[in-house]
Amino acid sequence: NPLLAESGDVDRDLTGIIYSGLFKYNGDGELVKDLTRDYEVSDNGLIYTIYLRQNVLWHDGERLDADDVVFTINTVENTDYQSPLRINWQGVIVEKVDDYTIRFILNKPYNPFLENLTLGILPEHLWGLISIRNFALTDLNLQPIGTGPYRFDSFQKDGAGAVIQYTLKSNKDYYEGRPYINEVTFRFYDSEEEALVAWNNSE
């Protein structure tokens, strides 16, 4: 869940290929448009108008629109959800202009604001049904639905209930084209030593 994920490498890697943000970083570390088709910034630097791509499908086949973006931002701003990212959104108002246009209104100019828009967007049609009490507990946190290049396929747990393997499949409906690598499997180890043993055992 990109709203609950800390800034660790594992969370960042997983959310970065399962979910899409309005913007993303390319291979050169440059900020580029992702779910955004076009955007405008007012002369005073307080109003950001975002125009969404209109061909984006969630992994379950539903279509992404402005409601998903507004829901995600309202959720991250809500103190009841205890998102560690909330501090980045204080003083920001989000408004739906139409189905594919969103307006962000800042209370003061903030030049790096577009970096905030790399936040992964959640599907409102699924997460809107989840209560605040169950937000961190729902299966959607382990079996996510995003719009990114890879979709959830399966995971394995050890006897203690810890996830030790996580498999993703390429998203055939990805708006920038299906990835060339069909499957990616993440394996998790408690220490560098355990990872080295697994490597030496050809795991």
ZADO-1210 file (C-alpha; in nm, 4 decimals, padded with zeros to 6 digits):
<atoms>
<atom x="00.0000" y="00.0000" z="00.0000" code="ASN" pos="1"/>
<atom x="00.1779" y="00.3190" z="-00.1152" code="PRO" pos="2"/>
<atom x="-00.0002" y="00.5243" z="00.1532" code="LEU" pos="3"/>
<atom x="00.1370" y="00.3074" z="00.4333" code="LEU" pos="4"/>
<atom x="00.4725" y="00.2051" z="00.2865" code="ALA" pos="5"/>
<atom x="00.7811" y="00.3484" z="00.4486" code="GLU" pos="6"/>
<atom x="01.0749" y="00.4631" z="00.2379" code="SER" pos="7"/>
<atom x="01.2598" y="00.1289" z="00.2507" code="GLY" pos="8"/>
<atom x="01.3994" y="-00.0288" z="-00.0641" code="ASP" pos="9"/>
<atom x="01.1580" y="-00.3249" z="-00.0649" code="VAL" pos="10"/>
<atom x="00.8414" y="-00.1161" z="-00.0266" code="ASP" pos="11"/>
<atom x="00.9646" y="00.1357" z="-00.2813" code="ARG" pos="12"/>
<atom x="01.0498" y="-00.1337" z="-00.5375" code="ASP" pos="13"/>
<atom x="00.7178" y="-00.3157" z="-00.5020" code="LEU" pos="14"/>
<atom x="00.4877" y="-00.0140" z="-00.4998" code="THR" pos="15"/>
<atom x="00.6871" y="00.1426" z="-00.7824" code="GLY" pos="16"/>
<atom x="00.5991" y="-00.1336" z="-01.0296" code="ILE" pos="17"/>
<atom x="00.2522" y="-00.2284" z="-00.9032" code="ILE" pos="18"/>
<atom x="00.1110" y="00.1239" z="-00.8724" code="TYR" pos="19"/>
<atom x="00.1372" y="00.4353" z="-01.0868" code="SER" pos="20"/>
<atom x="00.1602" y="00.7956" z="-00.9742" code="GLY" pos="21"/>
<atom x="00.0712" y="01.1116" z="-01.1593" code="LEU" pos="22"/>
<atom x="00.4458" y="01.1533" z="-01.2143" code="PHE" pos="23"/>
<atom x="00.7436" y="00.9178" z="-01.1891" code="LYS" pos="24"/>
<atom x="01.1219" y="00.9205" z="-01.2118" code="TYR" pos="25"/>
<atom x="01.2771" y="00.7839" z="-01.5302" code="ASN" pos="26"/>
<atom x="01.6011" y="00.5871" z="-01.5542" code="GLY" pos="27"/>
<atom x="01.8029" y="00.9087" z="-01.5410" code="ASP" pos="28"/>
<atom x="01.6341" y="01.0236" z="-01.2196" code="GLY" pos="29"/>
<atom x="01.4314" y="01.2894" z="-01.4004" code="GLU" pos="30"/>
<atom x="01.0713" y="01.3625" z="-01.3050" code="LEU" pos="31"/>
<atom x="00.8396" y="01.2771" z="-01.5962" code="VAL" pos="32"/>
<atom x="00.4648" y="01.2383" z="-01.6542" code="LYS" pos="33"/>
<atom x="00.3096" y="00.9017" z="-01.5712" code="ASP" pos="34"/>
<atom x="-00.0710" y="00.8943" z="-01.5290" code="LEU" pos="35"/>
<atom x="-00.0614" y="01.2607" z="-01.6292" code="THR" pos="36"/>
<atom x="-00.1243" y="01.3459" z="-01.9954" code="ARG" pos="37"/>
<atom x="-00.0597" y="01.7173" z="-01.9491" code="ASP" pos="38"/>
<atom x="-00.0521" y="01.9735" z="-01.6689" code="TYR" pos="39"/>
<atom x="-00.0534" y="02.3476" z="-01.5979" code="GLU" pos="40"/>
<atom x="00.0852" y="02.5542" z="-01.3107" code="VAL" pos="41"/>
<atom x="-00.0621" y="02.8965" z="-01.2314" code="SER" pos="42"/>
<atom x="00.1625" y="03.2023" z="-01.2450" code="ASP" pos="43"/>
<atom x="00.1571" y="03.2362" z="-00.8663" code="ASN" pos="44"/>
<atom x="00.2612" y="02.8725" z="-00.8197" code="GLY" pos="45"/>
<atom x="-00.0443" y="02.7864" z="-00.6097" code="LEU" pos="46"/>
<atom x="-00.2672" y="02.5956" z="-00.8529" code="ILE" pos="47"/>
<atom x="-00.1653" y="02.2763" z="-01.0336" code="TYR" pos="48"/>
<atom x="-00.4107" y="02.1427" z="-01.2918" code="THR" pos="49"/>
<atom x="-00.3542" y="01.7809" z="-01.3950" code="ILE" pos="50"/>
<atom x="-00.5034" y="01.6199" z="-01.7061" code="TYR" pos="51"/>
<atom x="-00.5152" y="01.2413" z="-01.6788" code="LEU" pos="52"/>
<atom x="-00.4518" y="00.9808" z="-01.9445" code="ARG" pos="53"/>
<atom x="-00.7858" y="00.8351" z="-02.0530" code="GLN" pos="54"/>
<atom x="-00.6709" y="00.4843" z="-02.1479" code="ASN" pos="55"/>
<atom x="-00.5611" y="00.3570" z="-01.8059" code="VAL" pos="56"/>
<atom x="-00.7089" y="00.0364" z="-01.6632" code="LEU" pos="57"/>
<atom x="-00.6738" y="-00.1028" z="-01.3138" code="TRP" pos="58"/>
<atom x="-00.5438" y="-00.4587" z="-01.2940" code="HIS" pos="59"/>
<atom x="-00.9043" y="-00.5759" z="-01.2424" code="ASP" pos="60"/>
<atom x="-01.0164" y="-00.4127" z="-01.5696" code="GLY" pos="61"/>
<atom x="-01.1899" y="-00.1057" z="-01.4245" code="GLU" pos="62"/>
<atom x="-01.0986" y="00.2360" z="-01.5670" code="ARG" pos="63"/>
<atom x="-00.8962" y="00.4887" z="-01.3669" code="LEU" pos="64"/>
<atom x="-01.0387" y="00.8404" z="-01.3383" code="ASP" pos="65"/>
<atom x="-01.0212" y="01.1565" z="-01.1265" code="ALA" pos="66"/>
<atom x="-01.2228" y="01.0009" z="-00.8441" code="ASP" pos="67"/>
<atom x="-00.9350" y="00.7619" z="-00.7738" code="ASP" pos="68"/>
<atom x="-00.6872" y="01.0480" z="-00.7435" code="VAL" pos="69"/>
<atom x="-00.9118" y="01.2573" z="-00.5182" code="VAL" pos="70"/>
<atom x="-00.9839" y="00.9543" z="-00.2987" code="PHE" pos="71"/>
<atom x="-00.6133" y="00.8742" z="-00.2628" code="THR" pos="72"/>
<atom x="-00.5148" y="01.2282" z="-00.1674" code="ILE" pos="73"/>
<atom x="-00.8070" y="01.2717" z="00.0745" code="ASN" pos="74"/>
<atom x="-00.7095" y="00.9428" z="00.2378" code="THR" pos="75"/>
<atom x="-00.3434" y="01.0298" z="00.2807" code="VAL" pos="76"/>
<atom x="-00.4452" y="01.3680" z="00.4273" code="GLU" pos="77"/>
<atom x="-00.6855" y="01.2109" z="00.6787" code="ASN" pos="78"/>
<atom x="-00.5138" y="01.1779" z="01.0178" code="THR" pos="79"/>
<atom x="-00.7267" y="00.8718" z="01.1023" code="ASP" pos="80"/>
<atom x="-00.5385" y="00.6654" z="00.8414" code="TYR" pos="81"/>
<atom x="-00.2004" y="00.7498" z="00.9988" code="GLN" pos="82"/>
<atom x="-00.0143" y="00.7614" z="00.6689" code="SER" pos="83"/>
<atom x="00.3559" y="00.8433" z="00.7168" code="PRO" pos="84"/>
<atom x="00.3272" y="01.0548" z="00.4001" code="LEU" pos="85"/>
<atom x="00.0644" y="01.2914" z="00.5392" code="ARG" pos="86"/>
<atom x="00.3224" y="01.5572" z="00.6240" code="ILE" pos="87"/>
<atom x="00.3855" y="01.6083" z="00.2503" code="ASN" pos="88"/>
<atom x="00.0215" y="01.7007" z="00.1909" code="TRP" pos="89"/>
<atom x="-00.0541" y="01.9496" z="00.4667" code="GLN" pos="90"/>
<atom x="-00.2145" y="02.2652" z="00.3304" code="GLY" pos="91"/>
<atom x="-00.3053" y="02.1057" z="-00.0061" code="VAL" pos="92"/>
<atom x="-00.6636" y="02.0998" z="-00.1360" code="ILE" pos="93"/>
<atom x="-00.7563" y="01.8572" z="-00.4145" code="VAL" pos="94"/>
<atom x="-01.0602" y="01.9086" z="-00.6377" code="GLU" pos="95"/>
<atom x="-01.2165" y="01.7078" z="-00.9190" code="LYS" pos="96"/>
<atom x="-01.2775" y="01.9306" z="-01.2223" code="VAL" pos="97"/>
<atom x="-01.4142" y="01.6548" z="-01.4450" code="ASP" pos="98"/>
<atom x="-01.3627" y="01.2808" z="-01.4908" code="ASP" pos="99"/>
<atom x="-01.0061" y="01.3282" z="-01.6152" code="TYR" pos="100"/>
<atom x="-00.9002" y="01.6611" z="-01.4645" code="THR" pos="101"/>
<atom x="-00.7843" y="01.7360" z="-01.1090" code="ILE" pos="102"/>
<atom x="-00.6868" y="02.0644" z="-00.9465" code="ARG" pos="103"/>
<atom x="-00.4461" y="02.0959" z="-00.6544" code="PHE" pos="104"/>
<atom x="-00.4534" y="02.4227" z="-00.4575" code="ILE" pos="105"/>
<atom x="-00.1582" y="02.5037" z="-00.2309" code="LEU" pos="106"/>
<atom x="-00.1645" y="02.7558" z="00.0525" code="ASN" pos="107"/>
<atom x="00.1850" y="02.8727" z="-00.0428" code="LYS" pos="108"/>
<atom x="00.4184" y="02.8118" z="-00.3386" code="PRO" pos="109"/>
<atom x="00.6223" y="02.4926" z="-00.3139" code="TYR" pos="110"/>
<atom x="00.8502" y="02.4343" z="-00.6123" code="ASN" pos="111"/>
<atom x="00.9105" y="02.0591" z="-00.5538" code="PRO" pos="112"/>
<atom x="00.5335" y="01.9891" z="-00.5360" code="PHE" pos="113"/>
<atom x="00.5381" y="01.7699" z="-00.8487" code="LEU" pos="114"/>
<atom x="00.7581" y="01.5255" z="-00.6554" code="GLU" pos="115"/>
<atom x="00.4615" y="01.4696" z="-00.4201" code="ASN" pos="116"/>
<atom x="00.2645" y="01.3515" z="-00.7225" code="LEU" pos="117"/>
<atom x="00.4787" y="01.0380" z="-00.7581" code="THR" pos="118"/>
<atom x="00.2548" y="00.8893" z="-00.4853" code="LEU" pos="119"/>
<atom x="00.0905" y="00.5661" z="-00.6028" code="GLY" pos="120"/>
<atom x="-00.2818" y="00.6067" z="-00.6712" code="ILE" pos="121"/>
<atom x="-00.5309" y="00.3648" z="-00.5109" code="LEU" pos="122"/>
<atom x="-00.8500" y="00.2348" z="-00.6785" code="PRO" pos="123"/>
<atom x="-01.1414" y="00.4101" z="-00.5091" code="GLU" pos="124"/>
<atom x="-01.3894" y="00.1393" z="-00.6184" code="HIS" pos="125"/>
<atom x="-01.2050" y="-00.1100" z="-00.3932" code="LEU" pos="126"/>
<atom x="-01.0475" y="00.0916" z="-00.1136" code="TRP" pos="127"/>
<atom x="-01.3568" y="00.3065" z="-00.0696" code="GLY" pos="128"/>
<atom x="-01.5291" y="-00.0032" z="00.0716" code="LEU" pos="129"/>
<atom x="-01.2628" y="-00.0536" z="00.3411" code="ILE" pos="130"/>
<atom x="-01.3210" y="00.0992" z="00.6841" code="SER" pos="131"/>
<atom x="-01.0526" y="00.3048" z="00.8558" code="ILE" pos="132"/>
<atom x="-01.0239" y="00.0327" z="01.1201" code="ARG" pos="133"/>
<atom x="-00.9390" y="-00.2300" z="00.8575" code="ASN" pos="134"/>
<atom x="-00.7294" y="-00.0111" z="00.6270" code="PHE" pos="135"/>
<atom x="-00.3956" y="-00.1577" z="00.7404" code="ALA" pos="136"/>
<atom x="-00.5365" y="-00.5113" z="00.7745" code="LEU" pos="137"/>
<atom x="-00.7233" y="-00.5744" z="00.4490" code="THR" pos="138"/>
<atom x="-00.6001" y="-00.8365" z="00.2016" code="ASP" pos="139"/>
<atom x="-00.5645" y="-00.5572" z="-00.0546" code="LEU" pos="140"/>
<atom x="-00.2360" y="-00.4690" z="00.1160" code="ASN" pos="141"/>
<atom x="-00.0880" y="-00.8078" z="00.0215" code="LEU" pos="142"/>
<atom x="-00.2893" y="-00.8687" z="-00.2963" code="GLN" pos="143"/>
<atom x="-00.2905" y="-00.5183" z="-00.4444" code="PRO" pos="144"/>
<atom x="-00.4708" y="-00.3811" z="-00.7492" code="ILE" pos="145"/>
<atom x="-00.2757" y="-00.1062" z="-00.9234" code="GLY" pos="146"/>
<atom x="-00.2253" y="00.0363" z="-01.2715" code="THR" pos="147"/>
<atom x="00.1501" y="-00.0214" z="-01.2942" code="GLY" pos="148"/>
<atom x="00.3487" y="-00.2429" z="-01.5324" code="PRO" pos="149"/>
<atom x="00.3248" y="-00.5450" z="-01.3013" code="TYR" pos="150"/>
<atom x="00.0246" y="-00.7038" z="-01.1289" code="ARG" pos="151"/>
<atom x="00.0118" y="-00.9246" z="-00.8220" code="PHE" pos="152"/>
<atom x="00.0179" y="-01.2983" z="-00.8887" code="ASP" pos="153"/>
<atom x="00.1024" y="-01.4890" z="-00.5685" code="SER" pos="154"/>
<atom x="00.3019" y="-01.4951" z="-00.2472" code="PHE" pos="155"/>
<atom x="00.4405" y="-01.7554" z="-00.0094" code="GLN" pos="156"/>
<atom x="00.4728" y="-01.7385" z="00.3681" code="LYS" pos="157"/>
<atom x="00.6941" y="-01.9296" z="00.6103" code="ASP" pos="158"/>
<atom x="00.5657" y="-02.1165" z="00.9154" code="GLY" pos="159"/>
<atom x="00.5668" y="-01.7960" z="01.1201" code="ALA" pos="160"/>
<atom x="00.3466" y="-01.6132" z="00.8697" code="GLY" pos="161"/>
<atom x="00.6204" y="-01.3923" z="00.7210" code="ALA" pos="162"/>
<atom x="00.6116" y="-01.3389" z="00.3444" code="VAL" pos="163"/>
<atom x="00.9229" y="-01.5005" z="00.1950" code="ILE" pos="164"/>
<atom x="00.8383" y="-01.4825" z="-00.1747" code="GLN" pos="165"/>
<atom x="00.6271" y="-01.2472" z="-00.3862" code="TYR" pos="166"/>
<atom x="00.5547" y="-01.2997" z="-00.7564" code="THR" pos="167"/>
<atom x="00.4304" y="-01.0418" z="-01.0062" code="LEU" pos="168"/>
<atom x="00.3218" y="-01.0901" z="-01.3685" code="LYS" pos="169"/>
<atom x="00.3465" y="-00.8353" z="-01.6478" code="SER" pos="170"/>
<atom x="00.0381" y="-00.6213" z="-01.7061" code="ASN" pos="171"/>
<atom x="-00.0803" y="-00.6886" z="-02.0623" code="LYS" pos="172"/>
<atom x="-00.3016" y="-00.3777" z="-02.0481" code="ASP" pos="173"/>
<atom x="-00.0282" y="-00.1399" z="-01.9251" code="TYR" pos="174"/>
<atom x="-00.0796" y="00.1972" z="-02.0930" code="TYR" pos="175"/>
<atom x="00.2872" y="00.2279" z="-02.1947" code="GLU" pos="176"/>
<atom x="00.2976" y="-00.1253" z="-02.3383" code="GLY" pos="177"/>
<atom x="00.3383" y="-00.4670" z="-02.1808" code="ARG" pos="178"/>
<atom x="00.6798" y="-00.5125" z="-02.0119" code="PRO" pos="179"/>
<atom x="00.9255" y="-00.7442" z="-02.1870" code="TYR" pos="180"/>
<atom x="00.9908" y="-00.9443" z="-01.8698" code="ILE" pos="181"/>
<atom x="00.6832" y="-01.1593" z="-01.8088" code="ASN" pos="182"/>
<atom x="00.7395" y="-01.2474" z="-01.4435" code="GLU" pos="183"/>
<atom x="00.9334" y="-01.1037" z="-01.1508" code="VAL" pos="184"/>
<atom x="00.9808" y="-01.2899" z="-00.8233" code="THR" pos="185"/>
<atom x="01.1003" y="-01.1185" z="-00.5068" code="PHE" pos="186"/>
<atom x="01.2587" y="-01.3377" z="-00.2383" code="ARG" pos="187"/>
<atom x="01.3020" y="-01.1985" z="00.1113" code="PHE" pos="188"/>
<atom x="01.5720" y="-01.2844" z="00.3648" code="TYR" pos="189"/>
<atom x="01.6249" y="-01.1732" z="00.7222" code="ASP" pos="190"/>
<atom x="01.9920" y="-01.0887" z="00.6726" code="SER" pos="191"/>
<atom x="02.2607" y="-01.0435" z="00.4117" code="GLU" pos="192"/>
<atom x="02.4166" y="-01.3705" z="00.5317" code="GLU" pos="193"/>
<atom x="02.0951" y="-01.5653" z="00.4590" code="GLU" pos="194"/>
<atom x="02.0728" y="-01.4079" z="00.1154" code="ALA" pos="195"/>
<atom x="02.4331" y="-01.5104" z="00.0400" code="LEU" pos="196"/>
<atom x="02.3623" y="-01.8691" z="00.1496" code="VAL" pos="197"/>
<atom x="02.0579" y="-01.8760" z="-00.0800" code="ALA" pos="198"/>
<atom x="02.2686" y="-01.7393" z="-00.3650" code="TRP" pos="199"/>
<atom x="02.5381" y="-02.0033" z="-00.3100" code="ASN" pos="200"/>
<atom x="02.2663" y="-02.2720" z="-00.3053" code="ASN" pos="201"/>
<atom x="02.1404" y="-02.1494" z="-00.6455" code="SER" pos="202"/>
<atom x="01.8064" y="-02.0430" z="-00.4965" code="GLU" pos="203"/>
</atoms>
